[in-house]
């Protein structure tokens, strides 16, 4: 919370215009292209990072597939994760997030601009509909981010179990799976510190359908987790 307050205070002259524009875009998403909405979000993200003393140390941006219609699968550390990945990512993507996050001010508007899908984990029918909708959109060339843990880890840089069900969209669409290893992202919003922070974002080489077509979703989840954990272990300070 302290870092969020610092972000706000250091960007006071910028906030009224940015907030108005963000809310306007969020309320009129179909009036703007995905590229225009994403450019606004990246600009706000850049200002927030600067005001919050956060540096993004990005690796593997060249691993992002040139053709759209892929899914990022990062470890989940906290509310800052999407903003961390957005900073170095040059192409628009959307998000599948739990519905509770969609009620958090600012994140609510960000997810609206991204046309994100909010999933109700207590409603099986609604959850299945989200999978169907995301599958259709990935097939149509939109990029998505799905947290395979389902909820943020309580152990910092140690990911929790990856759920096989989160990979159903990938196996149905046969799309590239792009693992992403986040390091120290939880320190941005989930600790009381305002000291200068470096968040590492490692975009791993994608797994294409030919590589995972014979895997069950549970096996795929374990493999993606293994690759992410390996990168975290190699780069943790």
Secondary structure, DSSP 4 states (H G I P E B T S, - for coil): -HHHHHHHHHTHHHHHHHHHHHHHHHH-GGGS-HHHHHHHHHHHHHHHHHHTTEEEEEE-GGGS-SSS--EEEE---STTHHHHHHHH--S--EEEEEGGGGGSTTHHHHHHHTTPEEE-TT-HHHHHHHHHHHHHHHHTT--EEE-TTSS--SSTTS--PPPGGGGHHHHHHTPPEEEEEEESTHHHHSSS--S-EEEEEEEPPPBPHHHHTTS-HHHHHHHHHHHHHHHHHHH--
